[in-house]
């Protein structure tokens, strides 16, 4: 289930509700090509790497490219993944 920006914001407003799992992510590699700066982000939940341009990431963060994960990488070095109650 994909995490939404609303899920992330609700978790930030009410962390005691534990709506999202929270983990730090790592930027694994960066490079520039033809005027664009690219970064690879390692997801702390599924261990996949997502790639994005620096300007795009700076706007509102980035979603994990693994469709089974759906975590959101925030700008503060923290990733959020919606908690699924079974």
N, CA, C and O atoms as CSV, one atom per row, in Angstrom:
chain,resi,resn,atom,element,x,y,z
A,1,UNK,N,N,0.842,-1.168,0.000
A,1,UNK,CA,C,0.000,0.000,0.000
A,1,UNK,C,C,0.896,1.244,0.000
A,1,UNK,O,O,1.792,1.378,0.833
A,2,UNK,N,N,0.644,2.121,-0.922
A,2,UNK,CA,C,1.460,3.328,-1.028
A,2,UNK,C,C,1.177,4.290,0.108
A,2,UNK,O,O,0.042,4.468,0.550
A,3,UNK,N,N,2.247,4.896,0.554
A,3,UNK,CA,C,2.143,5.941,1.555
A,3,UNK,C,C,1.789,7.234,0.843
A,3,UNK,O,O,2.360,7.534,-0.205
A,4,UNK,N,N,0.873,7.995,1.381
A,4,UNK,CA,C,0.506,9.274,0.778
A,4,UNK,C,C,1.156,10.406,1.570
A,4,UNK,O,O,1.596,10.213,2.703
A,5,UNK,N,N,1.209,11.576,0.962
A,5,UNK,CA,C,1.725,12.743,1.675
A,5,UNK,C,C,0.816,13.086,2.854
A,5,UNK,O,O,1.283,13.622,3.859
A,6,UNK,N,N,-0.475,12.783,2.740
A,6,UNK,CA,C,-1.408,12.993,3.851
A,6,UNK,C,C,-1.046,12.082,5.014
A,6,UNK,O,O,-1.072,12.512,6.167
A,7,UNK,N,N,-0.701,10.799,4.720
A,7,UNK,CA,C,-0.271,9.877,5.776
A,7,UNK,C,C,0.949,10.431,6.496
A,7,UNK,O,O,1.016,10.424,7.725
A,8,UNK,N,N,1.910,10.910,5.719
A,8,UNK,CA,C,3.143,11.440,6.289
A,8,UNK,C,C,2.847,12.661,7.166
A,8,UNK,O,O,3.360,12.762,8.281
A,9,UNK,N,N,2.029,13.578,6.673
A,9,UNK,CA,C,1.696,14.791,7.433
A,9,UNK,C,C,0.921,14.449,8.704
A,9,UNK,O,O,1.172,15.034,9.757
A,10,UNK,N,N,-0.023,13.504,8.611
A,10,UNK,CA,C,-0.783,13.105,9.798
A,10,UNK,C,C,0.129,12.472,10.835
A,10,UNK,O,O,-0.052,12.683,12.035
A,11,UNK,N,N,1.110,11.698,10.383
A,11,UNK,CA,C,2.064,11.097,11.318
A,11,UNK,C,C,2.899,12.180,11.999
A,11,UNK,O,O,3.151,12.112,13.202
A,12,UNK,N,N,3.322,13.169,11.232
A,12,UNK,CA,C,4.131,14.243,11.804
A,12,UNK,C,C,3.337,15.058,12.825
A,12,UNK,O,O,3.891,15.518,13.823
A,13,UNK,N,N,2.048,15.232,12.574
A,13,UNK,CA,C,1.200,15.987,13.504
A,13,UNK,C,C,0.872,15.188,14.760
A,13,UNK,O,O,0.750,15.749,15.849
A,14,UNK,N,N,0.730,13.865,14.597
A,14,UNK,CA,C,0.311,12.996,15.706
A,14,UNK,C,C,1.194,11.740,15.764
A,14,UNK,O,O,0.712,10.644,15.478
A,15,UNK,N,N,2.462,11.876,16.125
A,15,UNK,CA,C,3.355,10.708,16.110
A,15,UNK,C,C,2.922,9.599,17.065
A,15,UNK,O,O,3.273,8.437,16.861
A,16,UNK,N,N,2.172,9.943,18.095
A,16,UNK,CA,C,1.726,8.925,19.052
A,16,UNK,C,C,0.759,7.917,18.429
A,16,UNK,O,O,0.580,6.824,18.967
A,17,UNK,N,N,0.134,8.269,17.304
A,17,UNK,CA,C,-0.782,7.352,16.617
A,17,UNK,C,C,-0.045,6.290,15.806
A,17,UNK,O,O,-0.642,5.290,15.406
A,18,UNK,N,N,1.236,6.499,15.563
A,18,UNK,CA,C,2.087,5.549,14.829
A,18,UNK,C,C,1.451,5.123,13.498
A,18,UNK,O,O,1.279,3.936,13.223
A,19,UNK,N,N,1.111,6.120,12.690
A,19,UNK,CA,C,0.508,5.870,11.387
A,19,UNK,C,C,1.531,5.401,10.364
A,19,UNK,O,O,1.183,4.727,9.395
A,20,UNK,N,N,2.803,5.758,10.580
A,20,UNK,CA,C,3.865,5.409,9.638
A,20,UNK,C,C,5.068,4.853,10.385
A,20,UNK,O,O,5.346,5.222,11.526
A,21,UNK,N,N,5.778,3.946,9.701
A,21,UNK,CA,C,7.105,3.557,10.163
A,21,UNK,C,C,8.051,4.660,9.708
A,21,UNK,O,O,7.851,5.248,8.646
A,22,UNK,N,N,9.062,4.942,10.490
A,22,UNK,CA,C,10.002,6.011,10.170
A,22,UNK,C,C,11.421,5.468,10.284
A,22,UNK,O,O,11.798,4.912,11.316
A,23,UNK,N,N,12.215,5.632,9.209
A,23,UNK,CA,C,13.614,5.213,9.201
A,23,UNK,C,C,14.432,6.192,8.383
A,23,UNK,O,O,13.916,6.834,7.468
A,24,UNK,N,N,15.694,6.303,8.711
A,24,UNK,CA,C,16.594,7.147,7.922
A,24,UNK,C,C,16.972,6.417,6.635
A,24,UNK,O,O,17.196,5.207,6.640
A,25,UNK,N,N,17.040,7.159,5.546
A,25,UNK,CA,C,17.501,6.593,4.278
A,25,UNK,C,C,18.900,7.103,3.990
A,25,UNK,O,O,19.387,8.030,4.639
A,26,UNK,N,N,19.536,6.486,3.011
A,26,UNK,CA,C,20.880,6.916,2.622
A,26,UNK,C,C,20.895,7.299,1.154
A,26,UNK,O,O,20.224,6.691,0.320
A,27,UNK,N,N,21.672,8.315,0.868
A,27,UNK,CA,C,21.935,8.665,-0.529
A,27,UNK,C,C,23.190,7.906,-0.902
A,27,UNK,O,O,24.270,8.190,-0.385
A,28,UNK,N,N,23.056,6.942,-1.796
A,28,UNK,CA,C,24.135,6.011,-2.079
A,28,UNK,C,C,25.141,6.527,-3.097
A,28,UNK,O,O,26.321,6.183,-3.032
A,29,UNK,N,N,24.691,7.342,-4.028
A,29,UNK,CA,C,25.586,7.765,-5.097
A,29,UNK,C,C,24.978,8.976,-5.780
A,29,UNK,O,O,23.756,9.094,-5.873
A,30,UNK,N,N,25.804,9.854,-6.247
A,30,UNK,CA,C,25.327,10.993,-7.013
A,30,UNK,C,C,26.214,11.242,-8.211
A,30,UNK,O,O,27.415,10.974,-8.158
A,31,UNK,N,N,25.650,11.746,-9.281
A,31,UNK,CA,C,26.442,12.079,-10.459
A,31,UNK,C,C,25.744,13.165,-11.258
A,31,UNK,O,O,24.541,13.385,-11.114
A,32,UNK,N,N,26.506,13.834,-12.095
A,32,UNK,CA,C,25.962,14.869,-12.972
A,32,UNK,C,C,26.130,14.440,-14.414
A,32,UNK,O,O,27.148,13.861,-14.794
A,33,UNK,N,N,25.125,14.730,-15.202
A,33,UNK,CA,C,25.190,14.397,-16.622
A,33,UNK,C,C,24.410,15.447,-17.398
A,33,UNK,O,O,23.210,15.617,-17.184
A,34,UNK,N,N,25.078,16.144,-18.289
A,34,UNK,CA,C,24.440,17.144,-19.159
A,34,UNK,C,C,23.619,18.167,-18.373
A,34,UNK,O,O,22.502,18.503,-18.766
A,35,UNK,N,N,24.166,18.656,-17.277
A,35,UNK,CA,C,23.499,19.707,-16.513
A,35,UNK,C,C,22.501,19.234,-15.483
A,35,UNK,O,O,21.949,20.055,-14.750
A,36,UNK,N,N,22.244,17.922,-15.396
A,36,UNK,CA,C,21.311,17.397,-14.393
A,36,UNK,C,C,22.082,16.634,-13.327
A,36,UNK,O,O,22.956,15.826,-13.641
A,37,UNK,N,N,21.764,16.888,-12.093
A,37,UNK,CA,C,22.375,16.150,-10.987
A,37,UNK,C,C,21.425,15.040,-10.572
A,37,UNK,O,O,20.261,15.296,-10.263
A,38,UNK,N,N,21.918,13.806,-10.563
A,38,UNK,CA,C,21.123,12.631,-10.220
A,38,UNK,C,C,21.595,12.061,-8.897
A,38,UNK,O,O,22.783,12.120,-8.580
A,39,UNK,N,N,20.670,11.509,-8.122
A,39,UNK,CA,C,21.031,10.840,-6.885
A,39,UNK,C,C,20.317,9.490,-6.801
A,39,UNK,O,O,19.208,9.328,-7.310
A,40,UNK,N,N,20.968,8.529,-6.152
A,40,UNK,CA,C,20.377,7.223,-5.852
A,40,UNK,C,C,20.049,7.215,-4.372
A,40,UNK,O,O,20.886,7.565,-3.540
A,41,UNK,N,N,18.837,6.819,-4.048
A,41,UNK,CA,C,18.389,6.786,-2.658
A,41,UNK,C,C,18.128,5.336,-2.281
A,41,UNK,O,O,17.386,4.633,-2.967
A,42,UNK,N,N,18.742,4.889,-1.184
A,42,UNK,CA,C,18.523,3.527,-0.700
A,42,UNK,C,C,17.353,3.485,0.260
A,42,UNK,O,O,17.365,4.168,1.284
A,43,UNK,N,N,16.349,2.696,-0.055
A,43,UNK,CA,C,15.151,2.602,0.795
A,43,UNK,C,C,15.466,1.755,2.037
A,43,UNK,O,O,15.964,0.636,1.910
A,44,UNK,N,N,15.182,2.279,3.224
A,44,UNK,CA,C,15.451,1.511,4.444
A,44,UNK,C,C,14.446,0.391,4.697
A,44,UNK,O,O,14.670,-0.451,5.567
A,45,UNK,N,N,13.344,0.368,3.950
A,45,UNK,CA,C,12.310,-0.633,4.180
A,45,UNK,C,C,12.459,-1.845,3.265
A,45,UNK,O,O,12.408,-2.982,3.733
A,46,UNK,N,N,12.642,-1.614,1.963
A,46,UNK,CA,C,12.713,-2.731,1.013
A,46,UNK,C,C,14.118,-2.925,0.439
A,46,UNK,O,O,14.361,-3.895,-0.278
A,47,UNK,N,N,15.036,-2.020,0.745
A,47,UNK,CA,C,16.446,-2.070,0.315
A,47,UNK,C,C,16.643,-1.827,-1.183
A,47,UNK,O,O,17.749,-2.007,-1.693
A,48,UNK,N,N,15.594,-1.422,-1.889
A,48,UNK,CA,C,15.717,-1.059,-3.309
A,48,UNK,C,C,16.350,0.318,-3.431
A,48,UNK,O,O,16.352,1.096,-2.477
A,49,UNK,N,N,16.888,0.615,-4.608
A,49,UNK,CA,C,17.420,1.945,-4.865
A,49,UNK,C,C,16.510,2.673,-5.834
A,49,UNK,O,O,16.082,2.112,-6.842
A,50,UNK,N,N,16.221,3.908,-5.527
A,50,UNK,CA,C,15.438,4.767,-6.402
A,50,UNK,C,C,16.361,5.854,-6.936
A,50,UNK,O,O,17.288,6.285,-6.251
A,51,UNK,N,N,16.104,6.288,-8.150
A,51,UNK,CA,C,16.936,7.313,-8.763
A,51,UNK,C,C,16.068,8.523,-9.093
A,51,UNK,O,O,14.944,8.378,-9.574
A,52,UNK,N,N,16.590,9.699,-8.836
A,52,UNK,CA,C,15.849,10.925,-9.116
A,52,UNK,C,C,16.812,12.062,-9.405
A,52,UNK,O,O,17.994,12.001,-9.066
A,53,UNK,N,N,16.287,13.094,-10.036
A,53,UNK,CA,C,17.104,14.293,-10.220
A,53,UNK,C,C,17.058,15.105,-8.932
A,53,UNK,O,O,16.066,15.081,-8.204
A,54,UNK,N,N,18.127,15.812,-8.664
A,54,UNK,CA,C,18.218,16.590,-7.429
A,54,UNK,C,C,17.127,17.655,-7.365
A,54,UNK,O,O,16.547,17.872,-6.301
A,55,UNK,N,N,16.833,18.329,-8.493
A,55,UNK,CA,C,15.826,19.390,-8.479
A,55,UNK,C,C,14.440,18.830,-8.193
A,55,UNK,O,O,13.637,19.479,-7.522
A,56,UNK,N,N,14.149,17.631,-8.696
A,56,UNK,CA,C,12.848,17.014,-8.459
A,56,UNK,C,C,12.709,16.593,-7.000
A,56,UNK,O,O,11.660,16.791,-6.387
A,57,UNK,N,N,13.760,16.017,-6.455
A,57,UNK,CA,C,13.746,15.571,-5.061
A,57,UNK,C,C,13.578,16.747,-4.107
A,57,UNK,O,O,12.906,16.629,-3.083
A,58,UNK,N,N,14.185,17.877,-4.441
A,58,UNK,CA,C,14.121,19.062,-3.583
A,58,UNK,C,C,12.713,19.635,-3.491
A,58,UNK,O,O,12.405,20.361,-2.546
A,59,UNK,N,N,11.858,19.323,-4.450
A,59,UNK,CA,C,10.503,19.869,-4.441
A,59,UNK,C,C,9.642,19.305,-3.329
A,59,UNK,O,O,9.225,20.048,-2.440
A,60,UNK,N,N,9.366,18.021,-3.355
A,60,UNK,CA,C,8.471,17.430,-2.360
A,60,UNK,C,C,8.929,16.060,-1.893
A,60,UNK,O,O,8.144,15.312,-1.310
A,61,UNK,N,N,10.186,15.721,-2.138
A,61,UNK,CA,C,10.659,14.400,-1.759
A,61,UNK,C,C,10.494,13.430,-2.917
A,61,UNK,O,O,10.330,13.848,-4.063
A,62,UNK,N,N,10.534,12.151,-2.625
A,62,UNK,CA,C,10.483,11.123,-3.664
A,62,UNK,C,C,9.827,9.872,-3.108
A,62,UNK,O,O,9.977,9.559,-1.927
A,63,UNK,N,N,9.106,9.165,-3.947
A,63,UNK,CA,C,8.497,7.889,-3.565
A,63,UNK,C,C,9.418,6.745,-3.995
A,63,UNK,O,O,10.063,6.818,-5.041
A,64,UNK,N,N,9.473,5.687,-3.177
A,64,UNK,CA,C,10.252,4.496,-3.518
A,64,UNK,C,C,9.724,3.921,-4.827
A,64,UNK,O,O,8.513,3.839,-5.029
A,65,UNK,N,N,10.632,3.523,-5.714
A,65,UNK,CA,C,10.235,3.004,-7.022
A,65,UNK,C,C,9.726,1.567,-6.967
A,65,UNK,O,O,9.164,1.079,-7.948
A,66,UNK,N,N,9.913,0.883,-5.843
A,66,UNK,CA,C,9.384,-0.469,-5.672
A,66,UNK,C,C,7.877,-0.358,-5.425
A,66,UNK,O,O,7.451,0.184,-4.404
A,67,UNK,N,N,7.086,-0.863,-6.346
A,67,UNK,CA,C,5.631,-0.707,-6.246
A,67,UNK,C,C,5.047,-1.439,-5.035
A,67,UNK,O,O,3.948,-1.102,-4.595
A,68,UNK,N,N,5.746,-2.419,-4.494
A,68,UNK,CA,C,5.267,-3.120,-3.304
A,68,UNK,C,C,5.602,-2.381,-2.015
A,68,UNK,O,O,5.094,-2.734,-0.950
A,69,UNK,N,N,6.441,-1.372,-2.097
A,69,UNK,CA,C,6.880,-0.639,-0.912
A,69,UNK,C,C,6.096,0.661,-0.754
A,69,UNK,O,O,5.318,0.806,0.189
A,70,UNK,N,N,6.295,1.598,-1.662
A,70,UNK,CA,C,5.543,2.847,-1.644
A,70,UNK,C,C,5.949,3.856,-0.587
A,70,UNK,O,O,5.197,4.792,-0.316
A,71,UNK,N,N,7.118,3.692,0.016
A,71,UNK,CA,C,7.576,4.642,1.028
A,71,UNK,C,C,7.853,6.003,0.390
A,71,UNK,O,O,8.070,6.109,-0.817
A,72,UNK,N,N,7.841,7.036,1.226
A,72,UNK,CA,C,8.166,8.391,0.772
A,72,UNK,C,C,9.455,8.826,1.465
A,72,UNK,O,O,9.593,8.710,2.683
A,73,UNK,N,N,10.394,9.330,0.664
A,73,UNK,CA,C,11.636,9.869,1.199
A,73,UNK,C,C,11.434,11.363,1.401
A,73,UNK,O,O,11.287,12.111,0.434
A,74,UNK,N,N,11.427,11.795,2.649
A,74,UNK,CA,C,11.276,13.209,2.954
A,74,UNK,C,C,12.595,13.943,2.794
A,74,UNK,O,O,13.640,13.321,2.599
A,75,UNK,N,N,12.548,15.254,2.875
A,75,UNK,CA,C,13.742,16.067,2.662
A,75,UNK,C,C,14.683,16.072,3.860
A,75,UNK,O,O,15.821,16.525,3.740
A,76,UNK,N,N,14.241,15.587,4.994
A,76,UNK,CA,C,15.055,15.636,6.207
A,76,UNK,C,C,15.917,14.394,6.421
A,76,UNK,O,O,16.490,14.219,7.496
A,77,UNK,N,N,16.015,13.527,5.407
A,77,UNK,CA,C,16.801,12.304,5.545
A,77,UNK,C,C,16.032,11.169,6.183
A,77,UNK,O,O,16.617,10.167,6.595
A,78,UNK,N,N,14.709,11.325,6.266
A,78,UNK,CA,C,13.859,10.324,6.898
A,78,UNK,C,C,12.830,9.823,5.885
A,78,UNK,O,O,12.238,10.604,5.139
A,79,UNK,N,N,12.629,8.493,5.875
A,79,UNK,CA,C,11.625,7.885,5.004
A,79,UNK,C,C,10.419,7.472,5.838
A,79,UNK,O,O,10.555,7.100,7.004
A,80,UNK,N,N,9.242,7.540,5.230
A,80,UNK,CA,C,7.986,7.198,5.891
A,80,UNK,C,C,7.279,6.112,5.116
A,80,UNK,O,O,7.175,6.184,3.892
A,81,UNK,N,N,6.789,5.097,5.826
A,81,UNK,CA,C,6.015,4.037,5.183
A,81,UNK,C,C,4.772,3.786,6.031
A,81,UNK,O,O,4.846,3.607,7.247
A,82,UNK,N,N,3.633,3.780,5.354
A,82,UNK,CA,C,2.352,3.613,6.034
A,82,UNK,C,C,2.300,2.268,6.741
A,82,UNK,O,O,2.687,1.245,6.177
A,83,UNK,N,N,1.816,2.275,7.985
A,83,UNK,CA,C,1.646,1.038,8.754
A,83,UNK,C,C,0.332,0.405,8.305
A,83,UNK,O,O,-0.714,1.054,8.290
A,84,UNK,N,N,0.408,-0.876,7.939
A,84,UNK,CA,C,-0.797,-1.597,7.513
A,84,UNK,C,C,-1.244,-2.478,8.670
A,84,UNK,O,O,-0.524,-3.384,9.088
A,85,UNK,N,N,-2.430,-2.205,9.178
A,85,UNK,CA,C,-2.997,-3.012,10.267
A,85,UNK,C,C,-3.661,-4.235,9.672
A,85,UNK,O,O,-4.546,-4.132,8.822
A,86,UNK,N,N,-3.225,-5.385,10.129
A,86,UNK,CA,C,-3.769,-6.631,9.570
A,86,UNK,C,C,-4.821,-7.225,10.467
A,86,UNK,O,O,-5.383,-8.274,10.150
